[in-house]
Amino acid sequence: MRKYSFLLVALLFFIGGVTAVFGQGRSISGKVLDSESGTPIVGASVEVVDAQTGTSTDENGNFTVTMPEGHTKLKIENTSYKTQIVVARDGMVIRLVTESEVLTEAEVEVAMGTKKGKGYVGSAQTVTQEVIEKKSPSDITKALSGEVAGMQVVTSTGQPGQTSSVRIRGVGSLNAGGGALYVVDGIPYGNDISSIDPADIVSTTVLKDATATSMYGSRGADGVILITTKKGTAGSEGKIEVDLTAGANFRYLPMHDVITDPKQYMELSWDGLFNFWKGLARGSSLTDEQLINNYVNPKLWNSSEGGMVPQYNLWNIPNIINNDGTFNNEAQMKYTPESWYDNMFHTGIKSGVGVRISGGSDKTTYYTSANFLNDEGYYIQSNFRRLTTLSNLDYSPKKWLTANFKMQYSYSTMNNVGQSSRDANNGFSFVNSIPPIYPVFQHDDNGNVVKDKYLGGNAYDYGQYKGYARPFYPGINPAGALRLDKSYSVHHNLAVSNLLKFEFVKDLVFTVTNGYSLYLGALSELTNMYYGDGKGVGHIIYVNRNYVDFNTRQQLTYKKTFKDIHNFDIMLGHDFRNQEQGTVQAAKSDMLKADDLQLSNAVRAIATVGSKTDYRSENYMGELRYNFDEKYFAIINGSVFGSSYFAPGHQYGTFASAGASWNIHKETFMADVKKWLSNLKVKASFGTSGNDNIGNYNYLDLYSMSNFNGLPAVLWNAIAERSLTWETSYKFNAGVEFEIKKGRLYGEFEVYNNYVVNSLDTREIAPSIGYTSVPINDGKYRSFGAELLLKAQVIKSRNFDLNFRLTAAHYDAVFVELPKERINGKWLEMIMNGSYAKGVSRGAIYTKKYEGVDPETGWGRWAAYKNEKGTSTDTSYILEPYKYLRQRAVDNNGKVVDLHKNATLTPFMTNDYRKAAYEYVEGKSRYPDIYGGFGIDVSTYGFDISMAFNYIIGGYNFDAIYASLMSDRSMGANNYHVDMLRSWSRFRPEENSTTNVPLLLAGLYDQIDANKVYYADWTGNRSTRFLTSNTGLQLSSVRIAYNFPKKMLEKIQIKSMSVWIMGDNLMVLSARRGYNPFTYMTGGNSSSQYAPLSTIVGGLKFSF
């Protein structure tokens, strides 16, 4: 692949070096100025349209160009300005306007023919090709991060090729959220969006309110992302564009501060063992010295009595800790354990090449591209390779007929072994949590590395020895598994579409669009037969997946203007979609070859399963748009959407919306402010959208098949629910847009309120019936928020531009009405807790409250409650006060009674986590107060510098990695965070009154005090102790580019050329080192998570 790619690039260089010959013509001179300041624009491109000749402006903005015979137009281009095509005349003065100055005038297709522009009434935001290029992403989702108000884009993994998660305006549905719908060139896209190379995308538009999303029925319930791919330009000469990139991926962001010194780790472990025996010896006459000499030190290397595994004594003597808890300097290390980090992480290579060819005549335009990406992660054996091609052809054989044909194909492969959270060989769990006393390789008694008797080289330490095993993941070594295990997948994505547009009658257009998508994927996994959980046999798993998606749409539009002020736009349409997907999976064991992924390489069949599902939808839609004199705009649309997820009679739902906007700045009473107020618009919309994402076949009785003594047996899985129907969301949106000084400052502010009824949910059923739940329409739910977008030209001068952009958003959600349950024959709203409680924010944090450390004993304490006026049936400790005080029953007369109406709950503190109460944490929520992004763009003397940041203000979640590192597990079972050095200790009494870290007990418990049984098991469990602020700042990307002057490039027949270097994900500032709140929607983390990678990459881009 690389060989052919470079041959193609070499060929394009050769073509670019061929000199064109032009005929004689007349000479034209002129000047190019900035439209607002009047200053000359230096280096602007001045090209003769449809001719291979041109020039650029000098330091005074002047130019002279020769016009060949038969050519009359010039195209004027410059970075940050809108391109203009003008009729050439000698002495002309051309005034360019910046891209932002035309922001409110730009029109972009947003849905079913609707245009986003100065009169658009809905909520939509477009991310342009320029913004996408500045981030140089591998897939389009990463380019959207921080650019769209109200959109959250999080990258939860560093595995190359994995798309980011996208959420628009918070949680749209409680249980049936399907994520945003991607629509590519007007056709819903079911394939993996990472199969489209961002270099082929000209713009991305995000739709958020009902006026746009209702037209897509269930598919647009959670928002719509419209992607427009590149096309050729009519009447233009052929253009060839080449991209070359090369760089590196690596782990750069900091990890949690863990104990890295084996001596320090053993000091903490010894302290825990001492605390345990000290507790057992209470009341005895043993001194601390006797206790240490007779119990603690003799058991330090005795794993059967709570000590360490002797195989991992790195020192030449067993008594490595002094009686005061400090390390014995007489102990000498036999060897230093190898770094797990260095043996599983490395610097990955990222490189790519892309070639794009476009052009067109009066009747035909064409665009075709080929792009190759090689992307290696920092986790060894983690990589992604992708080849994409796109061809986009438009042809107009007649004035009344336009046809389009597009084909997009991608072939990709991915290696991602040892990444699953369910995989014991997950390397990230090791790097985050393994104690520093454990080596990567086996060592003998003298500290020498042992050689592998099977494979040669160093033998990996799997932590299993005769009579004892490593307490941290015994039998597992991900550094070794990365060399022997495999997880390899192949993906084919094909998307083909065609369009026919008929204009038989003036103003009347009929369009037929068809789209076909096909996905074929295969995953092969191999667990090696030498070590670990496949030792002696080896395992192979093969999974084959296929997906077919067919869409067809017919649309009739009529546009008419009366008396130059009444503008009508009417649309009627119909679309149909059919999706089918299937999976076949097989597993075998007892392998012959060590590295053969084929199922034929193993002899014993373990399992073979398969499944197939289908889905069909149909949509009848219509829309009426009107504007009066470009001042008042109105829209009404609706759709009747059918889904195969529901039973006949419940399949169709009706959804509609209406909206209006007012261009206030066009009113005569605004004449006095027009000098500085370029645009002022208010808008509002209200409508409904539907959601059917509850899964297949719920209206049918479902059965599963199993093997019963070699015969097929059928088991009842679920009962039919034929009344299930659409979840409906009522959406309100209102906003204001403004522009000052022709783009010096542009802003949008919107508020929204979504009210969901007939919420799709499941109701729990007694398992004795044969199934555990049934799907239902029950409950009501409300989400609401506000969004802000600002763009500003901070500095604009002849040779220096500084632009700033900002997005900000806030959202929340709450249950208005809970699903019902049947109590003694009566239906009552469920009493739920946590984020499912009625009237409580969905972001509410419901956990146990940590009350610090008892300074006398070192035990942790939590808040608890007792009922002083309870009945005989009450327990002593009320674990969930919120639910307890709201519990109801129905008596034999059908009357609803409060069970604990007279209860009086008395708070107290307990050192037994099991007795602590769950309660709401006041003033803290998982949802951020404000989130968004901002960017800075600088242009000067051909240099472009851009920086993009994401930020979160407010919000909390659990730092799971920190909690694990602060847990008191058995000796050697887990590493410690450096904060554990502040744990309560009898050797540091002066600090015990201020620490909030309980004493260590080496994972044991005090058997004398029954109230403290299993105490150690709970020290790392969830409580307010580990709640961490999500407030943070992320440097998403920084890019520096240089655009070569046109005059320089003219000599080598190159139209444009730039070089650039950029960095991605280079900084995160957060409440705790290692805690990254940007990898999940509401913060939090996991010790098994492949943390997002950082990238530095450079490139060369040129066209001719």
PyMOL commands that set and color helices and strands:
alter all, ss='L'
color gray80, all
select helices_A, chain A and resi 2-16+99-102+129-135+140-143+193-195+198-200+210-220+262-280+288-299+303-305+310-312+340-344+427-433+478-484+532-534+599-601+664-666+668-673+767-769+834-836+881-884+913-915+960-965+978-982+989-991+1010-1012+1015-1018+1024-1026+1046-1050
alter helices_A, ss='H'
color red, helices_A
select strands_A, chain A and resi 25-34+45-48+54-56+62-68+73-77+84-87+92-96+108-111+114-116+124-128+151-154+165-168+181-184+187-188+201-207+224-229+239-250+348-360+364-376+382-398+401-416+464-465+468-469+486-505+508-527+539-562+566-591+602-628+632-643+652-663+677-691+702-708+711-718+727-740+745-757+760-764+773-777+780-796+801-817+820-823+826-829+844-848+850-853+860-867+888-890+896-898+905-910+918-925+930-940+943-953+956-958+1027-1029+1032-1043+1056-1069+1094-1103
alter strands_A, ss='S'
color yellow, strands_A
deselect
rebuild
show_as cartoon
